[in-house]
Amino acid sequence: MRIFGREPVYILAFIAIVLKLSSAYGLEVTNEQQGAIMAVLSLVVAAVNALVLRNGAAGAAIVNLAQGALALFLAFGLHMAAEQQALWMMAVEGAVALVLHREVTAPVSVLPVEQRSSVKPAPPQAV
C-alpha cells in the first residue's frame, strides 16, 4: 500500500523527524506525547492497511486504533478513571462487533455432520 506514492513507513519516519525538530525549536511536546502521537499514527496506518487489504483484521485494527487514541488523549492530560477507560473500550469493541459481525466468518471448513439434521423427520402418515 502506498500513501502519496510513498510507503507508510517513510511517511511515519518523516513525521517523527518533524515532531522532534519542532519540539527542539519550541513546540511544547514531551517525549511521552511524541511517542503517543507516533503510536496512533502507526495504528492509523495499520487500520487502513487492514481495511484496504481485506485480510480479516479490520476489527482488531480498529480496536487497537481506539486504544491508541485513548492513550494519546491521556498523554495530553485527559483525566479518566480506569473504569471509564474500560467502559469506552467496551463501547468501541461492541460497536465493531455489531458492524463487522455479519461480515466475518470462521476460517474452518463445514463438517458433514453440520450439513444434515441428526433428528430424522417422521414419515408422512395416511389419513
Summary of the structure (lengths in Angstrom):
residues: 127
radius of gyration: 23.6
end to end distance: 68.7
largest distance: 94.5
contacts: 276
relative contact order: 0.09
helix: 66%
strand: 2%
